[in-house]
Amino acid sequence: MADKTATLAPAPARTQAGAARPQLTGERWHPLEIVFWLLPLVVVPLFPGYLVLGSQILIVGLFALSLDLILGYAGIVSLGHAAFFGVGAYVAGLLAVHGWGEPISGLLIAAAAAALLGFVVSFIVVRGHELTQLMVTLGIGLMLFEAANKAAFITGGVDGLSGVTMWKLLGVFEFGLAGKVAYLYSLVVLFLLFLVLRRLVNSPFGLSLRGLREGPRRMPAIGASVLRLQVRVFTIGAAIAGVAGALLAQTTQFVGLEVLGFTRSAELLIMLVLGGTGRLYGALIGTAVFMLAQDYLAGINPVYWQFWIGLLLVAIVMFARGGILGGAATLLERFGSKPR
């Protein structure tokens, strides 16, 4: 299912002018994809008590998609991606606190703010290699965390930003304690942005990103600007992370300092490793597996649940190359190659 987004069809397609161009695949929906997106709708009638957890999974899944775009497709390593998530959360939260609680415009403004930050810092981040990128992104995240902590008169500091009051969604649907509106709102935003990313990675720009990941030194030979591609994809990833942060602020109506924390960035990398990078669906599946396992194991043993998460991560890395989706693809390939 996910491998189709990374390939070219063998036969060229002809344009009206008669020139051959590569035919991109992955644009048609696989039946499993349709089932995948129908499953969240089943949660509403069957598990109404888990809608709050479900909305958290959807939001973090969107956050993981933003990192998968820059890491899995462009090969840019980031250990401070929570900086953009936190900026989006604080922008949306501060807008609501100061009298503007309209959800959709809040998402757009938060995305613009995170994109601006991503654009500015991208020129520093992309000039280094993997280790340098890790250190720079980590440093930016730590600086923003401490800045938000110091500016307690604006952000609330360690006490968090409270008083976030959202208006009715589309003027009709009110965010309630049951979490139904928040869940469906998060699901719609996630699906729409997934459609955008799915189209993006299947476009010539997406193919350029894969070329950037596989052979950055060869890209200038075909006339591609490595710096321009990296800055562009980093900015897009930052904007999507800002939307995820804004969603969290709007649905929980609270912004804590931990939205900028290192732990959030580290857990995001774990989710990507679990699901598989460079696949889009890997980010969503890894997020769901991690957060559901965390909720279940923490309920059994609130002290030692991290041991089992660590064991799961080691098992995935050792026995399923490419995460859960990578391991599933390997099994399907082996099964399909057997003579009948």
C-alpha positions in Angstrom: 0.0 0.0 0.0 2.7 2.5 1.1 5.3 1.3 -1.4 3.3 2.6 -4.3 4.0 6.2 -3.3 7.7 5.7 -3.9 7.8 4.2 -7.4 7.4 5.2 -11.0 5.3 3.4 -13.5 7.4 1.6 -16.1 5.5 3.0 -19.1 5.7 6.7 -19.9 2.6 8.7 -20.5 2.2 11.0 -23.4 1.2 14.6 -23.0 -0.9 16.5 -25.6 2.3 17.7 -27.2 3.5 14.2 -27.6 6.4 14.4 -25.2 7.0 11.5 -22.8 6.9 12.1 -19.1 7.0 9.7 -16.1 3.6 8.5 -14.9 3.4 8.9 -11.2 1.7 6.1 -9.3 0.1 6.1 -5.9 -2.7 8.4 -7.0 -5.4 5.7 -7.0 -6.7 4.6 -3.6 -6.0 1.1 -2.5 -9.0 -0.7 -0.8 -6.9 -1.0 2.4 -6.5 2.8 2.4 -10.2 3.3 2.3 -10.6 0.8 5.2 -7.9 2.6 7.1 -9.7 5.9 7.0 -13.1 4.4 7.8 -11.8 2.8 11.0 -11.6 6.1 12.9 -15.3 6.7 12.2 -16.2 3.4 13.9 -14.6 4.7 17.1 -17.4 7.3 17.6 -20.3 4.9 18.1 -18.4 1.9 19.5 -15.9 3.6 21.8 -17.4 6.9 22.9 -15.4 6.9 26.1 -12.1 6.9 24.2 -12.8 9.9 22.0 -10.4 12.2 24.0 -7.6 9.7 23.6 -8.6 9.2 19.9 -8.3 12.9 19.2 -4.8 13.0 20.9 -3.8 10.1 18.6 -5.0 12.0 15.5 -3.3 15.2 16.5 0.0 13.5 17.2 -0.4 11.5 14.0 -0.5 14.7 12.1 2.5 15.9 14.0 4.3 12.7 13.0 3.4 13.2 9.4 5.1 16.6 9.4 8.3 15.0 10.6 8.0 12.1 8.2 8.0 14.6 5.3 11.3 16.2 6.2 13.0 13.1 7.6 11.5 10.2 5.7 11.3 11.9 2.3 13.9 14.6 2.4 16.4 13.0 4.8 16.6 16.1 7.1 17.2 15.0 10.7 15.4 16.9 13.4 15.5 16.4 17.2 13.7 19.7 18.0 10.6 19.4 15.8 8.4 20.2 18.9 9.5 23.8 18.5 7.1 24.3 15.6 4.4 22.2 17.3 4.7 24.4 20.4 4.7 27.7 18.4 1.4 26.6 16.7 -0.1 25.7 20.1 0.9 28.9 21.7 -0.3 31.1 18.8 -3.7 29.4 18.7 -3.9 29.5 22.5 -3.0 33.2 22.8 -5.4 34.1 20.0 -8.2 32.5 22.0 -7.1 34.0 25.3 -7.2 37.5 23.8 -10.6 37.2 22.3 -10.2 35.4 18.9 -11.4 31.8 19.4 -12.5 31.0 15.8 -10.9 27.5 15.2 -10.2 27.4 11.5 -8.6 30.8 11.2 -6.7 30.0 14.3 -5.2 27.0 12.5 -4.2 29.0 9.5 -2.5 31.7 11.6 -0.7 29.1 13.7 0.4 27.4 10.5 1.7 30.7 9.1 3.6 31.4 12.4 5.2 28.0 12.5 6.1 28.2 8.7 7.8 31.5 9.2 9.9 30.1 12.1 10.7 27.0 10.0 11.7 29.2 7.0 14.0 31.3 9.1 15.8 28.4 10.9 15.9 26.2 7.8 18.9 28.1 6.4 20.9 27.1 9.5 19.6 23.6 9.8 20.0 22.4 6.2 23.6 23.6 5.8 24.9 20.8 8.1 24.9 17.0 8.0 23.0 14.6 10.2 24.8 15.2 13.5 24.9 19.0 12.9 21.2 19.0 12.1 20.5 17.0 15.3 22.4 19.5 17.4 21.0 22.6 15.7 17.4 21.5 15.9 17.8 20.3 19.5 19.4 23.7 20.4 16.5 25.6 18.8 14.0 23.6 20.6 15.7 24.1 24.0 16.0 27.8 23.4 12.3 28.2 22.6 11.4 26.0 25.6 13.4 28.3 28.0 12.1 31.4 26.3 8.5 30.3 26.8 9.3 29.5 30.4 10.9 32.9 31.0 8.0 34.7 29.4 5.5 33.4 32.0 3.5 36.7 31.8 2.6 35.7 28.3 2.7 31.9 28.1 1.9 31.1 31.7 5.3 29.4 32.2 5.2 26.1 34.1 1.6 26.7 35.0 0.5 26.6 31.4 -1.7 28.9 29.3 -5.2 28.6 30.6 -8.4 30.5 29.7 -8.4 29.2 26.1 -12.0 29.6 25.1 -12.9 28.4 21.6 -15.9 29.5 19.6 -18.3 27.1 18.1 -16.9 25.2 15.1 -18.4 26.7 11.9 -20.7 28.6 14.3 -22.7 25.5 15.1 -20.7 22.7 16.8 -19.6 23.4 20.4 -16.5 21.8 21.9 -17.8 19.7 24.8 -16.4 17.5 27.5 -17.4 14.3 25.6 -14.8 15.2 23.0 -17.0 14.2 20.0 -16.6 17.5 18.1 -12.9 17.7 18.9 -12.4 14.1 17.6 -14.2 14.6 14.3 -12.6 18.1 13.9 -9.2 16.6 14.3 -10.0 13.7 12.0 -11.2 16.0 9.2 -8.1 18.2 9.5 -5.8 15.2 9.5 -7.5 13.7 6.5 -7.4 16.9 4.5 -3.7 17.5 5.2 -3.0 13.9 4.5 -4.5 14.3 1.1 -2.3 17.3 0.5 0.9 15.4 1.6 -0.2 12.3 -0.4 -0.4 14.5 -3.5 2.8 16.3 -2.7 4.9 13.2 -2.3 3.5 11.7 -5.5 4.4 14.9 -7.5 7.7 15.8 -9.2 8.5 17.7 -6.1 8.1 14.5 -4.0 10.4 12.7 -6.4 13.0 15.5 -6.0 12.8 15.0 -2.3 13.6 11.3 -2.6 16.5 12.1 -4.9 17.6 14.6 -2.2 17.5 11.9 0.4 19.2 9.2 -1.7 21.9 11.3 -3.4 22.1 15.0 -2.5 25.4 15.4 -4.3 23.9 14.3 -7.6 21.0 16.6 -7.5 22.9 19.7 -8.8 24.0 17.7 -11.8 20.4 17.6 -13.0 19.8 21.3 -12.3 18.1 21.0 -8.9 18.8 23.4 -6.2 19.4 21.4 -3.0 19.2 24.4 -0.7 15.9 25.5 -2.2 14.3 22.0 -1.9 15.5 21.6 1.7 14.2 25.1 2.7 10.9 24.5 1.0 10.2 21.1 2.5 11.4 22.2 6.0 9.0 25.1 5.9 6.1 22.9 4.8 6.9 20.4 7.6 7.0 23.2 10.2 3.7 24.6 9.0 2.0 21.2 9.4 3.5 20.8 12.8 2.1 24.2 13.7 -1.4 23.0 12.7 -1.0 20.0 14.9 0.0 22.1 17.8 -2.9 24.5 17.2 -5.3 21.5 17.1 -4.0 20.4 20.5 -4.5 23.9 22.0 -8.0 24.2 20.6 -9.3 20.8 21.5 -7.9 20.7 25.0 -8.3 24.4 25.6 -5.0 24.5 27.4 -1.3 24.9 26.4 1.3 23.4 28.7 5.1 24.1 28.5 5.7 20.5 27.5 4.5 21.2 24.0 8.0 22.6 23.4 9.8 19.9 25.4 12.5 17.6 24.2 10.5 14.5 25.2 7.8 15.3 22.7 10.4 15.4 19.9 12.1 12.2 21.1 8.8 10.3 21.3 7.9 11.5 17.8 11.1 9.9 16.4 10.1 6.6 18.2 6.7 6.7 16.6 8.3 7.1 13.2 10.7 4.2 13.8 7.9 2.0 14.9 5.7 2.7 11.9 8.4 3.2 9.2 9.7 6.4 7.8 9.1 7.7 4.3 5.6 6.0 3.9 3.1 8.5 5.4 1.0 5.7 6.7 3.9 4.6 8.8 3.7 7.8 10.8 0.0 7.3 11.5 0.3 3.6 12.4 3.4 4.2 14.6 1.6 6.9 16.5 -1.5 4.8 17.1 0.6 1.8 18.2 2.8 3.8 20.5 0.0 5.8 22.2 -2.4 2.9 22.6 0.4 0.8 24.0 1.4 3.6 26.3 -2.2 4.0 27.5 -2.6 0.3 28.1 0.7 -0.4 29.7 0.6 2.7 31.9 -2.8 1.5 33.2 -1.3 -1.8 34.1 1.9 -0.5 35.6 2.3 3.3 35.9 5.9 3.0 37.0 7.6 0.5 34.6 5.5 0.9 31.4 8.5 2.4 29.6 10.4 -0.9 29.9 7.8 -2.6 27.6 7.8 0.3 25.2 11.6 0.1 24.9 11.3 -3.7 24.4 8.8 -3.2 21.6 11.0 -0.6 19.9 14.0 -3.0 20.1 12.0 -5.8 18.6 10.7 -3.7 15.8 14.2 -2.4 14.9 15.8 -5.9 15.1 13.2 -8.0 13.3 11.2 -5.6 11.1 13.4 -3.5 8.9 11.6 -0.3 8.0 9.2 -0.4 10.9 5.8 -2.1 11.1 4.9 -1.3 7.5 8.4 -2.3 6.3 8.1 -5.6 8.1 4.6 -6.2 6.7 5.7 -5.4 3.2 8.6 -7.9 3.5 6.2 -10.6 4.8 3.8 -10.0 1.9 6.6 -10.1 -0.6 7.9 -13.4 0.7 4.4 -14.9 0.9 3.6 -13.7 -2.6 6.8 -15.2 -4.0 6.0 -18.7 -2.9 4.8 -21.0 -5.6 1.2 -22.0 -5.3 
